[in-house]
């Protein structure tokens, strides 16, 4: 089975560690992580991610800004993006989904189900292509 290449950007090192452990243990993922949007953008073309897992709020470049920047690159116009956010207001999720996000996962999330959630989003996204 081919590994799913996921680019993960989150400024919280604890979240990055939880995501890493969860995906290493539960899924067939190749994960490349960054503490900010700028460094993630610099590396994305070489890594060739198939899915973005992005913190909604990061200093410098937010998750939505990073997603917009990557999706302007040739071949990445429809890359699925899953957002992690501590903002529980439904308006944040609604806006992201209206803009085409594949999913929004609220923090704190369960490490036990994260890989399953990502796999489910992955499969439904690819079924729509």
KAZI-V827445 format. One record per helix or strand. SS is the DSSP state (H for helix, E for strand). FROM is the first residue (numbers start at 0). LEN is the number of residues. Records with the same first field share a line. If there is no record, write none. Layout:
SS->FROM-LEN, FROM-LEN
//
This chain:
E->3-6, 28-6, 50-5, 79-6, 102-4
H->12-14, 36-11, 62-9, 89-9, 110-18
//
